[in-house]
């Protein structure tokens, strides 16, 4: 029987539980992943599929309409379906926004758990949308003394976060321990010469070739990590552009989540680290499976 998993399942979840699910999922055989993008101007139809032997299969469809903000409606809609690994049966339809929130934030939280300094306190959110809000919740779970500041090109959206608002982006970047970018930027917002020793950057916003949030100098100064080479190196401008310019090479991407965790780690308190969150469908599969299992076991 197909299980319908509503947004109310969120009450059963924990960020550490999701990180444990990610760790377990990456010990299974490497996922088969396929993405399909269709475009109409700035609008995107994204169809993502993943299959992990021993876990199951997922198809996630999303529409991304940036112009919806002006209409007063969300910019992203979609659907998530899970299929049984052995039989192919449709096992669950999971609330799309719940999966997306926890997958996206959990992806960067796993990176921060490995790369941010353990004494990180000052967190800068660049962007003030739904992703930035979920990152406050996620970071706070692992960094209970975290203090948040937000910067946005829209002062009103930054103030709506209910957090201290940065007046100047460069000043805020220089003062932060962890910088999280969650924007729709098509040109870099953050410059490499602003970065300070010991900082960690979680780059979330860019998801296609024409999008970037940091410049070549930032990529060249940092030790660079990705969640998955397969979904980032040749698909997202954040990696494609600095590789094309020669600022970095593919070999400069040190590790992804399938590599030995000892490689995906900070080596010293002074180094700058960057983690690019590509949010591949295999992470949606791990997340949706975690949520569906929590919902199925809710009365146990």
C-alpha positions in Angstrom: 0.0 0.0 0.0 1.3 3.4 -0.9 2.0 5.6 2.1 1.1 9.3 2.0 3.6 11.2 4.2 2.3 14.7 5.1 4.2 17.7 6.4 3.2 16.8 9.9 5.9 14.1 9.8 8.4 16.9 10.6 7.6 16.6 14.3 9.2 13.1 14.2 12.5 14.2 12.7 15.8 15.3 14.1 18.8 16.9 12.3 21.2 14.3 13.8 18.9 11.5 12.7 19.1 12.9 9.1 22.9 13.1 9.3 23.0 9.5 10.4 20.8 8.6 7.5 23.2 10.4 5.1 26.2 8.6 6.6 24.4 5.2 6.2 23.3 6.0 2.7 26.8 6.8 1.5 28.0 3.5 2.8 25.7 1.7 0.3 26.6 1.3 -3.4 27.0 4.7 -5.3 23.7 6.0 -6.5 22.6 6.0 -10.1 21.5 9.6 -10.8 19.8 11.3 -13.7 18.7 14.9 -14.0 16.6 16.5 -16.6 16.2 20.3 -16.9 13.7 22.2 -19.1 13.8 26.0 -19.3 11.4 28.8 -20.3 13.3 32.0 -19.7 14.0 32.1 -16.0 11.5 29.3 -15.2 12.8 25.8 -14.7 11.2 22.3 -14.7 13.6 19.9 -12.9 13.1 16.2 -13.0 15.5 14.3 -10.7 15.8 10.5 -10.3 18.0 8.3 -8.1 18.4 4.6 -7.4 20.5 3.2 -4.6 20.9 -0.5 -4.5 19.7 -1.7 -1.1 17.7 1.4 -0.4 15.2 2.1 -3.2 14.4 4.6 -5.9 13.0 8.1 -6.1 11.7 10.5 -8.7 11.4 14.2 -7.7 9.8 16.8 -9.9 10.1 20.5 -9.2 9.0 23.7 -10.9 11.1 26.8 -10.1 9.5 30.1 -11.1 11.5 33.0 -9.7 8.8 35.5 -10.8 6.3 34.0 -8.3 7.8 36.1 -5.5 6.1 39.1 -7.2 2.9 37.2 -7.3 2.9 36.4 -3.6 3.2 32.7 -4.1 6.1 30.3 -3.5 8.8 30.0 -6.2 9.1 26.2 -6.0 6.4 23.5 -6.2 6.9 19.7 -6.8 6.2 16.1 -5.9 8.3 13.3 -4.4 7.7 9.6 -5.1 9.5 6.6 -3.5 9.7 3.1 -5.0 10.6 -0.2 -3.4 14.1 -1.5 -4.2 13.1 -5.1 -4.8 9.7 -4.8 -6.5 9.5 -1.3 -7.9 6.2 -0.7 -6.1 5.3 2.9 -5.3 5.8 2.9 -1.5 5.3 6.5 -0.6 4.4 10.0 -1.7 6.3 12.4 0.6 5.5 16.0 1.1 7.8 17.8 -1.4 8.6 20.9 0.7 9.4 18.8 3.7 11.9 16.7 1.7 13.4 19.7 0.1 13.8 21.6 3.3 15.5 18.8 5.2 17.6 17.6 2.3 18.9 21.0 1.4 19.7 22.1 5.0 20.9 18.6 6.0 23.4 18.5 3.1 25.1 21.7 4.2 24.8 20.7 7.9 26.8 17.6 7.2 29.5 19.7 5.5 29.6 22.1 8.4 29.8 19.3 10.9 33.0 18.2 9.2 34.5 21.5 8.0 33.4 24.3 10.3 35.6 25.0 13.3 34.2 23.5 16.4 34.3 26.9 18.1 32.3 28.6 15.3 29.9 31.1 16.7 29.2 33.9 14.2 27.0 32.6 11.3 26.2 34.9 8.4 23.2 34.1 6.2 23.4 35.6 2.7 19.9 35.5 1.5 16.7 35.6 3.5 14.4 33.1 2.0 13.0 29.7 3.2 16.4 28.0 2.9 18.1 30.6 5.1 15.3 30.1 7.7 15.8 26.3 7.7 19.6 26.8 8.1 19.1 28.7 11.3 17.2 25.6 12.7 19.8 23.2 11.3 23.0 24.9 12.4 21.5 25.5 15.8 21.1 21.8 16.3 24.9 21.2 16.1 26.2 24.7 17.1 24.0 25.6 20.1 25.9 28.8 20.8 25.5 30.0 17.2 24.7 33.7 16.7 23.1 34.6 13.3 23.3 37.7 11.1 21.5 38.0 7.8 22.2 40.0 4.7 19.9 40.3 1.7 19.6 42.6 -1.3 16.1 43.2 0.1 16.2 45.0 3.4 12.6 44.1 4.1 13.2 40.4 3.6 16.2 40.5 5.8 14.3 42.3 8.6 11.5 39.7 8.3 13.9 37.0 9.5 13.8 38.6 13.0 17.6 38.5 13.2 20.3 41.2 13.3 20.7 42.6 9.8 24.1 43.3 8.2 24.4 46.7 6.7 27.4 45.9 4.5 28.1 42.5 3.0 31.9 42.8 3.0 32.1 43.8 6.6 29.7 40.9 7.6 31.7 38.4 5.6 35.0 39.4 7.2 33.5 39.0 10.7 31.8 35.6 10.2 33.0 32.1 11.2 30.5 30.4 8.9 29.0 32.0 5.8 26.0 30.4 4.2 24.8 31.6 0.8 21.2 30.8 -0.3 20.4 33.2 -3.1 19.4 33.2 -6.7 22.5 35.1 -7.8 23.8 34.8 -11.3 27.0 36.8 -10.5 29.3 36.4 -7.5 28.3 38.2 -4.4 31.2 37.2 -2.2 34.8 38.1 -3.1 37.8 36.0 -2.3 39.8 38.9 -0.9 37.2 39.3 1.9 37.7 35.9 3.3 39.6 35.3 6.6 41.6 32.4 7.9 39.5 29.7 9.5 36.2 30.5 7.8 33.8 27.9 6.3 31.4 28.6 3.5 28.3 26.6 2.7 27.3 27.5 -0.9 23.7 26.5 -1.5 21.9 28.8 -4.0 23.5 28.1 -7.4 21.9 25.0 -9.0 22.6 25.5 -12.8 25.3 26.7 -15.1 24.4 30.4 -15.2 24.5 30.8 -11.4 27.3 31.7 -8.9 27.6 33.1 -5.4 31.4 33.4 -4.9 34.1 34.5 -7.3 37.2 32.7 -8.7 39.4 34.1 -6.0 37.3 32.6 -3.3 37.4 29.2 -4.9 41.2 29.4 -5.4 41.9 30.5 -1.8 39.8 27.7 -0.2 40.0 23.9 0.1 36.9 22.9 -2.0 34.5 20.1 -1.2 31.2 19.0 -2.9 28.4 16.7 -1.8 28.7 14.8 -5.1 31.1 15.3 -8.0 28.5 13.8 -10.4 26.0 16.5 -9.7 28.2 19.6 -9.4 31.4 19.6 -11.5 29.8 19.8 -14.9 26.4 21.1 -14.0 26.7 24.2 -11.8 28.4 27.5 -12.6 30.0 27.6 -9.1 32.4 24.8 -10.2 32.2 25.0 -14.0 33.3 28.7 -14.3 36.4 28.5 -12.1 37.5 25.3 -13.7 37.0 26.8 -17.2 39.0 29.9 -16.2 41.8 27.9 -14.7 41.3 29.3 -11.2 40.9 25.7 -10.0 41.0 22.2 -11.6 38.8 19.2 -11.0 41.7 17.7 -8.9 41.3 20.7 -6.5 37.9 19.4 -5.4 39.2 17.4 -2.5 36.3 15.1 -1.6 32.6 14.4 -1.8 30.4 12.5 0.6 31.2 9.1 -1.0 34.9 9.5 -0.2 36.5 8.5 3.1 35.2 11.0 5.8 38.8 11.5 6.8 39.3 13.3 3.5 36.2 15.4 3.9 37.6 17.2 6.9 39.3 20.4 8.2 43.0 20.0 8.6 43.7 23.2 10.6 42.0 26.1 12.3 43.5 28.5 9.8 42.4 27.1 6.5 39.4 28.4 4.5 36.9 25.7 3.4 34.1 25.8 0.8 31.4 23.2 0.5 29.2 23.3 -2.6 25.7 21.9 -2.0 24.5 20.4 -5.2 21.5 18.7 -3.7 21.5 15.6 -5.9 18.5 13.2 -6.1 20.4 10.6 -4.1 20.2 12.9 -1.1 16.5 13.4 -1.8 16.2 9.6 -1.7 18.1 9.3 1.6 16.0 12.1 3.1 12.6 10.9 1.8 13.3 7.4 3.0 14.3 8.7 6.5 11.1 10.8 6.6 8.9 7.9 5.4 10.3 5.5 7.9 9.8 7.9 10.7 6.2 8.4 9.7 5.6 4.6 9.3 7.0 4.0 12.8 5.2 6.9 14.5 3.0 4.7 16.6 5.7 2.2 17.5 
